[in-house]
Amino acid sequence: QVQLVESGGGLVQPGGSLRLSCAASGLPFSSYDMKWYRQEPGRERELVATITSGGTTTYLDAVKGRFTISRDNAKNTVYLQMNSLKPEDAAVYYCNAPLSGTHIEYWGKGTLVTVSS
């Protein structure tokens, strides 16, 4: 059974930092591309960052230069380091693991990030 468990969300002031973690189990983690999405109330879920199994990273334009995605295959964990946070970064952040070549994908339950003074 695949499980993705996010952690690290919380309340932070504008300009602050948070590091999100997503611990994966039940899948061959090192062979999966991993993604972080976010969703604000009333809006569609958007892709924030991707790290491939080979370590290549891509980012939503709005977070480039501020967010960094990384992975630790020994710990089956993917991270999202978020710096210089803005109020518009506030959302529920979800970890995602798509099964390559299929329409199957796994989701965590999300972790809430609130950016407010």
NORCORMO-V590983 format. One record per residue. OMEGA is omega in radians with two decimals (* if undefined). NEAR is the number of other ideal C-beta (glycine too) atoms within 12 Angstrom. Layout:
BEGIN
omega=OMEGA near=NEAR
omega=OMEGA near=NEAR
END
This chain:
BEGIN
omega=-3.13 near=8
omega=3.04 near=23
omega=3.00 near=19
omega=-3.07 near=36
omega=3.13 near=25
omega=3.05 near=35
omega=3.05 near=24
omega=3.10 near=27
omega=3.13 near=31
omega=3.13 near=22
omega=3.13 near=16
omega=3.09 near=26
omega=3.04 near=18
omega=-3.08 near=19
omega=-3.11 near=17
omega=-3.07 near=23
omega=3.00 near=23
omega=2.99 near=33
omega=3.07 near=28
omega=3.07 near=42
omega=3.05 near=30
omega=3.12 near=43
omega=-3.09 near=27
omega=3.04 near=34
omega=3.08 near=19
omega=3.09 near=15
omega=3.11 near=28
omega=-2.92 near=15
omega=-3.01 near=28
omega=-3.11 near=22
omega=-3.11 near=19
omega=2.79 near=33
omega=3.14 near=32
omega=-3.06 near=49
omega=2.93 near=36
omega=3.02 near=49
omega=2.99 near=35
omega=-3.13 near=37
omega=3.03 near=23
omega=3.13 near=22
omega=3.09 near=12
omega=-3.13 near=7
omega=3.13 near=13
omega=3.07 near=11
omega=-3.14 near=22
omega=-3.14 near=24
omega=-3.09 near=29
omega=-3.06 near=38
omega=3.10 near=38
omega=2.94 near=30
omega=-3.12 near=35
omega=3.09 near=21
omega=3.12 near=22
omega=3.07 near=14
omega=3.09 near=17
omega=-3.08 near=15
omega=3.02 near=27
omega=-3.03 near=21
omega=2.91 near=24
omega=-3.10 near=26
omega=-3.06 near=13
omega=-3.09 near=20
omega=-3.13 near=32
omega=-3.13 near=16
omega=3.13 near=13
omega=-3.11 near=27
omega=3.07 near=35
omega=3.05 near=26
omega=3.12 near=38
omega=3.13 near=24
omega=3.04 near=36
omega=-3.07 near=19
omega=3.11 near=20
omega=-3.13 near=8
omega=-3.11 near=16
omega=-3.05 near=27
omega=3.02 near=30
omega=-3.06 near=45
omega=2.96 near=30
omega=3.06 near=46
omega=-3.08 near=27
omega=3.13 near=38
omega=3.11 near=21
omega=-3.06 near=23
omega=-3.14 near=34
omega=3.10 near=23
omega=-3.12 near=19
omega=3.03 near=19
omega=-3.13 near=36
omega=-3.08 near=28
omega=2.90 near=35
omega=-3.12 near=27
omega=-3.07 near=46
omega=3.02 near=34
omega=-3.08 near=48
omega=3.10 near=36
omega=3.12 near=41
omega=3.08 near=25
omega=-3.02 near=17
omega=3.09 near=16
omega=3.13 near=10
omega=3.03 near=10
omega=-3.11 near=8
omega=3.04 near=14
omega=-3.09 near=24
omega=-3.10 near=28
omega=2.92 near=26
omega=-3.11 near=33
omega=3.06 near=18
omega=3.06 near=26
omega=-3.02 near=30
omega=3.03 near=26
omega=3.10 near=37
omega=3.14 near=23
omega=-3.05 near=29
omega=3.06 near=18
omega=* near=13
END
